[in-house]
Amino acid sequence: MTSRERVVAALRHQETDRVPVDLGGMRSTGTTAIAYNRLKAHLALPRPGDGWPLHHTRVYDVIQQLAEPDIEILDRFGADVVDLSRAFLTEPGQWRPWTLPDGSPAVIPPWFDPEPDGAGGWVVRDGEGGVMGAMPAGVQYVTQRCHPLREASSAADFADLGPARAKVTWFALPCAPWHLSLDSPEGFDEIRGRARALHGSCDRAIMAALGGNILEAGQFLCGMDRFLMMLAEDEPLACALMDRLVEDYLKVIPRFFEAVGDSVQVVQMGDDLGTQTASQISPAMYRRLVKPRHRIVYEAVHKHFGGFLFLHSCGDISALIPDLIDVGVDVINPVQTSCPGMQPEVLKREFGRDLSFWGGGCDTQTVLRTASPAEVRRHVRDRVATFAPGGGFVFTQVHNIMADVPPPNVLAMYEAVAESGN
């Protein structure tokens, strides 16, 4: 089987020659750039310019400071998926030097232009000079500092979300291809050409990020506390914002999928619905307010796309899984198995016929960070034995590999998957 065939078969709930593996196929299945540099150093890989084909570590997600894995590393770990984003910024001159918080080198995309904050950290400003994000000294990520619609009081405040989006880090500091201007055909033409080129140049499955956030986008724009209060106390106002978000997504969806065609096999949507112990909002509130908007967006995706709809949603979403299946979700991630309602055996037994699990392969909150390599191997073998039978599983750890994860544990994790076979 090719990697692409392996992933597609697994998501069709078919047995495969081995468990498909993902490392960095989207922004929650990868590795921080600090961890990536430490892994390369542990493997004693030569530095760029010493005859080794690896490039400088590319920080393709500047908010989370995530590395774009090099093809050589993907080959080494048997990874079967790539992010469409890697089809863009393919020339070394399109990246700028950057020093990570631990002092190790990397490169960043041209639209990330932080400035020193005078105290050893960085701030990121919007087009009007306001601080929209910050990475203080000792912090490894860019944190959102501006919620431009916090004081919104009427639907008129949502008439045009463009200026507000430009002040939110998660929208204003995108990953490719969302750095392109999509107000004219040229942006979609570039997506079309690069998606086809990537599809033709590799046999891995390709995942494209589309987002489609509803609950999460309201929190980005208004602040988490404000938007949750809005849902509880002023449903008409909350619905006006969510409806405007849906309208904006529906304008992009047909044009995006016309551009990528069948070059992409998986589309990644995102909406963090869970906490460590339960859903952020009650199932009843989700069904009344958010689910109808998810349905509209996800049905539009399925109308224009023949591949798989992947939803990234952290936390304990167990109470919402039947609803997510109902609105058209094919795959969930990161499968946060440390949450009380997300036990692997229960998830596989209750939902494994209707849903694929992309993640849950190794607990990153405890095991990957603190266990011994031997313990990591045992843990991963147990997870594969639970999730893999009958297909419906792509191996990756629960969310990104953090900077404090020991490189030997990363190696142990991927070695255990390879040893597990199918």
N, C-alpha and C positions, 0 to 999 in steps of 0.2 A: 504493500500500500504506500502511496505517497502521503506526505504529511496532510495535504489538503483532503485527500480521500479519507484518511484516518479520522480527522476532525468531523467531517460531514457525516461519516458513518456512525460515529459515537453519538452525535447529536440527533441522529435518527434512531437511537436506541438499538444499535446493532453492535455485535461483538467485533472487535478490531484485533489486528495482529499484535498490538501492544497498546498500553494506555497512552492516549495523546497528552502532550505536555505543552504548557504555556509558560513562557517567561517574557513578560513585557508586551503581550498582545494588546493590552489596554492599560489605562493609567492606574489600575489597582491590582495588577498582577505582575508588577515588575520589581525593580530594586532602586533604592535611593542611590544617587551618584556616589556618595561616600562609601556605602557598602560595596558598590560595584568596583570602585578603585581598590578597596581593600581585598576584594576577591581576586582581582587581577594581580595584585602584588603577591597574594598567597600562592597563586598559581605560577609565580615567577615568570610572567609573560614579559617579553621585552617591551620596552617603551617605544612609542611611535618614532620612526626614523632609524630604528635599529634592525630593520629588515623584517619586522613582524607586521602583518597587514592591519592590525588594529589601529583605529584612529584615537585621537584624544576623546575622552569620555564626553559624550554629547548630552547635555541636560535639556531634554526635549520638553519636559514638563517643568516649567520654572517655578510654579507654585509649590509643588511637592518635591522639587529638586530631584527628579527621577532621571535615570540614565536610559538612553536608547541602547539596548544590547547590541553589540556587534555580531555580525553574522557568524563569525568564528566561535563566539560564545554560545550562540543558539545551536550551532552544530554540535558543540561539545556536550551540551546538556540534552540534546534530542528534542529541542523545541519545535513545535508544529505550527505555530501561529505567529503572524507579524501584524503590527499596527499599520494601517494605511498611512499614518503620519510619516513613516520612514521613506515614503516615496518623494518627499519634499525636502528642500534644503540639502541636496545631495552633493553640493560642491563645498570643499573645505573653507573657501573664502566667504561662505555665507554664515559662518559661525564666528563668535567673538570670544576671546579668552575670558575665563572666570575662575576665581579661586573659591573652592568650597569652604564651608565653615571649619573643617579640620585642617585647612591649609593645602589640600591636594588640588591638582589642576583639573580643569574641565573647560568646555566651551559652551556658550549659550546662544540662542537664536537672536537675530538682530532686533526684534521688537521688545526684548527685555532690557530695559535701560535703567537700572536702579542707581540711586545716588547715596553716598555715605550719610549716615544720620548724625555724625559727630561723636558717637559713643561706641564705635566699633561695629555697628550694624548697618542696615540698609533700609531705605524707604523707596517706594515706587509711587510715582505721581501720575495723576490723570492728565488729560489734555489741558485742563484749566489750572493745573498746579497744585491741586489738593492731594493729600496723601490718601491713596486707596489701599495700600498694602505696606507691610513692614516685615523685616527680618532682623530683629534686635540681636545684639551680640549674644552668642550662646544658643541661638535658635536656628534650627536647620531648615525652616520652611518659611514661605511668605504667608503671612496671616492677613486676612481681610480686615480693613480698618474703616471702610465706608459702606454704609447702607443707605443709598440715596433716597429710597422711598419710605423711610421710617416714619415720616410725618404725613404720609399720604392720607387724605380724608375723604376723597370722592373718586368715582370712576374716571373723572376727567384727568386725574393725575397719572393715569395709565394709558392715555391716548397714544403716546409714542414712547416705547420703552428704550429706544436707542440711546438717548443721552444718559439714562440711568445705567444701562448695561456698561457704558463706557467708563463708569466709575467703580465697577465691581471687578475685583481681581479675576474671579472665575470666568468672567466673560471677556475681559479686556486683555488678559494674558493667556491666549489660547494655545493649544497644540495645533500643528498643521492637520488638516488643511484649512482650519477656521481662521487662520491669519489672513487668508485671501479676502478680497472684496467680492462679495456675492451680490452686489447691486447691479452687476452687468453680466452678460454671458461669458466674458473672458475668464472669470473665476471658475465657473463650472466647466469651461473648456479645459482649463488646466487640471482640474480634478479628474476629468475624464481621461485625459492623456496619461497622467501619472498613475492612475489606478490600473489602466490597461498595461502600462509598462511594467509595473510591479507584478501584476498577475502573470505576465509572460516570462518574467525573469526568475521566478521561484516557484516551487511546488508546495509552498506552505499555504495554509488557510490565511485569508486576510480579513481582519476585523476593522470596521470603520466606526468611529465615535460620532454619535448624533446628538446625544444628550436627552432632550425632551423633558427636562426636569419640570415638575409642577410644584410639589411641596418644597423641594430644595431651592428652586428658583425664587419662590416667595420669600424664603429665609435669607437668601443672598441679597435680595433687593431691599427688604424691609428690616432685616435682623431676625434671628430665630425667635427671640422672645416676642417681638412685636407681631410677627406673622402668626405665631401660635395663638396669641391673644386675639388677633383679628379673626381667625377661624372660629374661636370660641364665642366672641362677643359681637362680631359684625360680619356675618356670613355674606351678605350682599357685596361688601367691599372686597372681601377675600375672593369671592367668586369672580368679581370684575377683573381682578388682577390675573387670576388663573385662566379666565377666558381669553384675555389678551395674550397671554403666553401661548395658549393653544393656537390662536389665530396666527401668531408669528411662526410657530412650528409648521403649520399646515401650508404656509407659503414656501417653505424651504424643502419639505419632504419630497414632493414629486420631482423637483429640479435636481435634487441631490441624487436620487436613485436613478433618474434618467442618465445622469453623468457616470455613476460608478457601474451601472449595468450589472452583469454577472461576474465582474471582477472581484467583488466582495462576497464573502460567504456568511458573515456574521455582522450584525449592526448592534452597537452597544448603546443602550439607553441608560440613563442614570437618575436615580431619585432615592436618596437615603431616607428610608421610612422607619428604621428601627433605632433602638437604644440598646444598651447592654442587657436589658432585662425584659423589654417589651417593645411594641410598636410606639412610635412617637405620639401618634394620635390613636384614639380608640378605633377598633375595626368599624364601629358604626359610623364614626365621623369620616373615616377613609371611604367607606362605601357611599356615603351621602355626598361628599364634596370632592374628593380627589379621584376616586375610581372612574366616574363618568368622563373626566378629562383624560385620564390615562387611556380609557377605551378609545376615545376619538383619535388620539395621537397614534396609538399602537395599531388600530385598524387601518389608518392611513399608511403606516409603514408596511403592513402586510399587503395592502392593495398594490403598492408600487415596488415591492421587494420580495423575491422568492426565497430568500435565505432565512436565517434564524435570528429572532429578536432576543437579545441578551440584556437582562436588567441587572445593573449594579445597584445593590441596596445593602448597606451595612446593617449590622445589629440583628436583633431578634425579630424577624418578620414572619415567624411561623404562623401566627394567627391570620396573616394576610395572604399566605401562599395560595389558597384556593381562589381568592379573588384575582391574584396576579395571573394564574393559569386561565381564568375566565376571560381576562381582557387581552390575552394573546401573548403572554410571556412564554418563551420556549426554554430559556436558560436563566438561572439565577447565579449571582456572584456577589460577594466573596464567600458565601456560605459560612457565616461566622459561628463556627461550631462551639465556641466557648460560651455562647449565650444559652440560657436554660432551656429554651424551646427548640434549639437547633441541633439536637443530638443526631449524629450521622445515621445511625440505624433507623431512627424514626423517620427522618426525612426520606431516606431511600425506600423504606417500606410504604409510607403513606403517599409519596408524591413521585416516586421514581418512574412510574409508567407515563406520566404526563409532563415531566419537567426534567431537564438536564442540569447537573450540578457542575459548575465551572469554578472550582475552588474547594475549600474545605480540606485540602490535602495535607496541610500541616498548620498547626496552631501557631500563629506568629506572636501572640501576646505572651505566651509562656514557653512552649516547647522549643521553638526555633531559636529563641533568644537565650534560654537559660539551661537547656538540657545538654547532655553529652551527645557526641555524634552517634554513639550506639543507641541512645534513647530516641534520637531523631529518626534513625532508621526503623526502629520497631514501631514507632508512632505512625510513620508514613506507610509502612507495609499494612498496618491495621486499617488505615483510612482507605487505601487502594482496595483492600479486600472487601470493604463495606460498599464503597461507591461504584466500583468498576463493573461488577457482574451485570450482564445484559445491556451494556453500553450506558449512555446518558451521563458520562463523566469525562471531564477534561481536567487533568491534574494541574493545579497550581496551589501555592500556599494561600492562607487566608490574608488577603490584602498584600501590600508591598513589603519587601524585605527591608527592614529598617537598618540604620547605620550601626546599631550596636549588636547586630547579629554576627557571631563569629563565622568567618569564612569556612572552617571545617564543617560547620553545621549545614551550610548551604550545599557543600559538596555531598555530604551524607544524605541530604534530602533527595537530590537528583539521582544519586547512586541507588538509593532505595527504590525509587520509581523504576529505574532501568532493570533492577533485579527482580521486580515484581512481575514483569512481563504483562500479561493480561489477567 
